[in-house]
């Protein structure tokens, strides 16, 4: 869809689906999965083991193997960076070949860099997706701040001469914690709100935790719209506290509503 229509909204949706639907349906060990994406989970609805005759489950594997095809789009004079996934790739513009190396801290860290090295010095545009969950960004080229033009959800770096020796774009996208409100047409989620931190949507569940590990103290929000938020990896003791800040509302179509009263968005 993103190759047929202008704008970054399809790339935004792909990011949400990859992190929260595809990966979220598989357990930590990688040997169980949900046949469908569940709204909520309990021990009574544990993930399934592999089916004897699998129909849709192979789509998990197929999608993961195709992630590389979701990262970029190109046209005759531009490269579109849709997903901030660490990778290496190359593209051709006429007789010029361009190598790209992305090192990204997503989905937890807000920063990353994109090294662009053409076989010969040339001019072409670079479109960086401006994630719909981010309020602010900082973009630099070889250490110098730039003010890209904003076009249909992309930050466009144009007029730059990319040197054969290589140039580096560094990015920093603000990742505020937001309430994400459901689409009013989806009755199953009426009255429910998700917590989003950058690409990730958070929920409280016990399926992947033992009873002694499971608790609801990882995130706390009151009706004034403030939060105390902690992220953890799978290694004990590696938690980072993101402090206390304001939680805004992100509606289903990606626009923000600066209204933090929880009772006003239920």
Secondary structure, DSSP 4 states (H G I P E B T S, - for coil): -TTTSSSSHHHHHHHHIIIIIIGGGB-TTSS-B-SS--SS--GGGPPB---SS-SSTHHHHHHHHTTHHHHEEEETTEEEE-----EEEEEEETTEEEEEEEEE-TTTSSEEEEEEEESS-EE-EEEEE--TT-S-EEEEETTEEE-PEEETTEEEE-S-EE-TT-EEEEEEE---EEEEEPPTT-GGGTT-EEEEETTEEE---STTS-TTT--STTEEE-TTSEEEEEE--SSTT--EEEEEEE-EEE-TTS-EE----GGG--
